[in-house]
């Protein structure tokens, strides 16, 4: 059954579908974008590309970021959130091996069945592939290195519009065979006003709020028991935007809402301020991806004259490719 047919059935039965449910079905349903097996997802030939797919230098940079806080690790537990093709983890493995750093475990948290199969083939029996963080096995003699790239932006979010001191949920319905957005009363309105009470919302402002995101952040926090380093890079914003940040990509091109239902990647701008506040006790640092590359790219690549390497560096820290340098942010924090 197609995604559009499933959405239509929900609207027929319930009258509407929330933005969050629509995106979760579109992305992660058995027929959704991340589970269909008839096309590439993350590659030049696929629908979109990420920094690790452009160059291994991104992975080396994240390794250097880790080594600044843990310069002589005895044993490391690699834990990637949303590894996709597994390219970033492979680059980190290669870097650590070249620096004679012992890897105790490799854990990959992947929701997509399509990518689970690819990861199982790529890493054979060398990696634990799980759907959620509750399954991971921590050992006292390992430093937990948690990292992700473009993971949090794929998490579904509800959207609300603020009008006359009330948050109304934005939902999708169908009228005379045309899809349209409607505003509905929400039982979450009072909770949202309290949860985001430090912000000054004006009529027409959009709030994107995800309990799915909060649940994942809570699962991460539960696992921060021993020494760890956390680094996440994603498309997003440092301060809550109060705007619609939903993006639709298909075949490397932006598409409009309801323009097509199949083979579309839906993502939200990540609220880095929310993540920072959630882990405030660890004093998180937020920087642009450009600053991340400038500060932690290994020196031998910073001083290179190789044209291909220089081109790759410019792609992941400049404006040419999706403005990766300034529209992508990194958040990191740790405990010795």
N, C-alpha and C positions, 0 to 999 in steps of 0.2 A: 504493500500500500504506500502510495507516495506521501511525502511530507504535507503537501497541500491538502490531500484528501483527509489526512489525520487531523489537521488544523480545522478543516471545514466541519468535521464530525464533532469536534469539541465545541465549536461555535454554535452548531445546531443544537447540541444537548444543553449547553450552559449559557448560551447567549453571547459569550465573549471568551477570550483567552488572554491571560496576562502576557506582557512583554517577556517576562522571565520564562514562563512555560513555553512560549512560542520559540524562544532562542534555544532552550534546552532540548526541545524536540528536534529543531532544525539542525543543531550541532551534534547531539549525542544519541538520538533515537537509532534503532537498528537500521533505519534507512536514512539517517542523518548524515551530514557532511563528513564527520570524522569516522564514520563506520562503513560507508560504501567502499567497495574494493575495486571499482572500475576506473579509477584515475588516481594520479599523484595528488598529494595534498600540499606538502611543503617542499618546493623545489622550483628551479627555473621553469621547468615544464609543467609545474602544478599550478595552484591557485594563488599562492603567496610564498615569499621567501623570508627567512629570518637571518639574523647576524651569523649564527653558527654555520648556516648553510652557505653563506658567502665566503667565510674564511675561518680557519681554525684559530686565528689570532684572537678572536673573541673569547674562546675557551681558555687560551693561555692567559689572557688578561684577568679573567675571573680567578684562575689559579694563583696568579701573583697577588691578587687582592686577598685571598685566603692566607697566603704565605707571609703577608705583612704582619698578620696577627699571630700566626702559628709558624714561625720560621723553621722549626725543626720538628715536624710532626713524626711520631713513631709509627702510628697506624691511623688510617683515615677510613671512615665509612662514607662513601659517596651516595648522596640521596638527591635524585633529580625529580622535580615536580613537572609533570607534563612533558616527557622527553621527546615525544613525537618520533622522528626517525632515529633518535639516539645519537645524533651527530655531536652534540655538546658533550655528552658523557664520554664518548670515544676520544674526543680531543683532550679532555681532562685526564683520562687514563693515559694517553700517550705522553702528555706533559709530565705527569707524576712519575711514570716509568723512566723517562729521560732524566729526571732529577732524583731517581732512586728512593722515591717515597712509597712506602708500603700501603697498599689498599686492602683493608680487611674485608669489606663488603661493598657491593654495588646494589643499590635499591632504586628501582624506577617506579614511580607512581603514575600510572597511566589508565585513564578511564576508557579510552577508545579501544575497542576490540581489534580494529584494523591495525592500530599501532602496536598493540600488545603482540600480535603475530609477527610484525616486522622486527620488534625488539627481541623476541624469543629467537628468531633466526639470526639476528646480528650478534647477540651476546651469548648464544647457546645456553649453557648452564652456569655461566659466570655471573649472572645478575638475577636478583629477585625482582619479579615483576608483579606489582600489586595494584589494586584499584584504589585503596585508601591507606592513610597513614596508620590506622589502628593495627595493621598487619606487620609493621616493621619490627625487627629484632635489634635492640641496641646492646652493645657490649661496653663494659667499663674501660677497656683499654683502647677504645677507638674515639677519635675526634669526629663528631658528626658534621659533615660538610653538606648543607642543604643549599641547593641552587635551582634557579629556573630562568627560562627566557620565554617570554610571551606565553606564560601559563595563566596568569590571573585574568588577562583580558578575555579569555574564553568562558569565564564563569558567568552564568546568567544573572541578570539583575532586574528587579522591578523598577519601573519608572513612575514617578509621581509629579504632579504639577501643583504648585502652591497657589491657592486663591482664597482671599478673605480669611486668613488665619487657619486654613485647613489644607491638608494634603489629600488630593484626589488621585487614585491610581489610574494610570493610562493603560487602557486595554484595547484589544483588537476585536472588531466585530465585522459583520458583513451586512450590507444593505443593498438590495436589488443587484446582487451578484458583484458588488464592489466592496473591497476591504477599506475600512476606515478606522481611525483612532477615536476612542471615546474616553471621557473622564467619569470615573465611578467613585462613589463613597467608599472609604476604606476604614476598617477597624484599626489599622495601624497608624492613623493620623496623629492621635495623641502621643503614641509611643515615639513616632518620628520627630515630633516637635520637641519632646524631651531629650531624645538621643542626640539631636543636632541643635540643641538650644543655644550653643555658642555662635551660631551663624545667623546672619540677618537675611531672612528670605523675603523676597518681594513678589507680588502677584506676577505669575507667569514664569517664575523660576522652576527649573526641573531638578528633581532630586532622584539620583540613582542609588538604590539601597538593595543590598543582596544579603539575605540570611545564609545563602549558600557560601558566599565569601566569608562571612563571620564564622561559619561552622568549620571551614578549612583552616582559618587562622587559629581557631581554638584547638584543632587537632595538632597543628604545628607546635603551639605553645606547650601542649601536654607532653610532647616529645623532647622538649629542651631541658633535659635533666642534667646532663653532664657538660663537658666542653663541646662547644659547637661554633660553627660559623654559618651565617645565613646571607645569601646574596640573590636578589631577584631583579631582573631587568624586564621592563615592559613598556608598552605604549600607555601614556596616561598624563596625569597632572599632579603637581605638588600640593595644590590647594583645591578644595572642592569646587567644581566648575559651575554648578547650577545650570548646566546646559545638557542637551542631548549629546552623548558621546558615542552612540551606537554607530558602528561601521560595518558595511557589507562589502565583501570582496569576492569576486569570482574571476578566475583566469587573470589575476593581477590587475583587474579593473574594478573600480568602485561601482556598485549598482545601487539603485534606489529601492526603498522598502516596497515590497509587494511586486517588484519588477519581475522577479523569478523566485522560485521556491527550492529548486534543486541545485546542488553543487554551489552553495553559497556559504562562506565562512562569516559568522556573526561575531563581533567582538565589541567590548566596551573599553573606553579609556579607564585605566586603573586609578583609583583614588589612593595615591601614596600617603596622603595625610592620614587616612584611616588606618593603613597598615602601621605607620609610624606610631600613632597613638595607641594602637593595640599592644605594641611591644615597647612602650615608652621606657620601661625599666632597664632595657638593654641599650638605651641611648642610640637609636638608629640614625644612620647618615643617609641622606638622599642626595644624589648627584645626577647630572645629565649623563647620557651614555657617552657623549663627547669627553666629559671630564673623567669618566671611568677609564676610557681608552688612554687619554693623555697621562693619567696618573699611574696606571698599572700595566700598560702594555710592556712586555719585556724589552729591556734596553737594546738588545741586538736587533730588534725590529724597528725601534724608534730611529735608529741611526742608519738604516739601510738605504741603499741607492737603487734597489731593485724596483723596477717600474710596476710589476704585478703586485708586489707587496704594498707599495705606496698607494696603488689604486684601491686595493682591498681595505686598507686603513681608512682611506677617505670615504669609502662607501659606508662604513659602519659608524663613522663619527661626524660625517658632514651632512649637507642638506640635499645632495643629489638624489639619494635613494630614500624616499619617504621621510626625509628630514630626520633620519635616525639619530643624528647627533644631539638634537635639542628637543624632539618630541618624545623620545624614549628616556626613561629614568631608571636609575638603579637604587635600590635600598639595601643596606647591609647592617648587620649587627652581630654581636658575638658574645661568648662567655668563655673565659679561660678555665 
